[in-house]
Amino acid sequence: MEDFMKERAAGVLLHTSSLPGRYGIGTLGRYAYRFVDLLAGGGIRYWQILPRSAAFRLAF
């Protein structure tokens, strides 16, 4: 078995706008750090963040 497959880990997908924030939308500030601490306490190793800007379509 490949080395990278021997160790398992869990993660979450959460956009930063889902976090609380001063202006009604989350940031990578104080609440993001608290969220990461919460994840680490629960054994979660990865936090995937979606892009903050709109996705662009490329015309071919």
Residue pairs with C-beta under 8 A, 6 or more apart in sequence:
9 45
9 46
10 43
10 44
10 45
10 46
11 44
11 45
11 46
11 47
11 48
12 39
12 44
12 46
12 47
12 48
13 48
13 50
14 35
14 47
14 48
14 49
15 26
15 49
15 50
16 26
16 27
16 28
16 32
16 49
16 52
17 25
17 26
17 52
18 26
19 26
19 27
19 31
19 32
19 35
20 26
20 31
21 27
21 29
21 31
26 32
35 47
36 47
39 45
39 47
